[in-house]
Amino acid sequence: MFTKKIEATYQGEHFVVINNWFSGIKVYHNGELVAEKNVMVARDKYVPYTSVTIDGKNDKMLVEVYAYSGLFSVQLQLKVNGDFAAGEKF
C-alpha cells in the first residue's frame, strides 16, 4: 500500500520507478539511481513530476515520470523520449 513500482524496457534500456509515501519517487536506469524527488502531492498529471536526460547506449534519452495522487493512492506513468513505457495511461 505504501510503495508502488513500475518497470519498463525501452530500446534495450531498463527503467524502474519506485514511489514510496515516505521517501518519494526514485528513478533507476539499468540499476543506477538517476533521479529522485520527495514532494508529497502530485496534482497535475499533465506536467512531469520529475524528468531527467540520461545517456543511453546509442543516444541521449529523456525520461519523464508523471504522477497523480489521490487521498490513498498514486498513479504513475513513465515516458521515454515522449513514448509511453509503463504505468497507468491517463
Protein Blocks (a to p, Z undefined) as FASTA:
>chain_A
ZZccddddeehiacdddddfklopaddeehiafbdcddfbdfblkbcfbdcddddfkbcc
dddddddddfkbccddddeehiafbdcdZZ
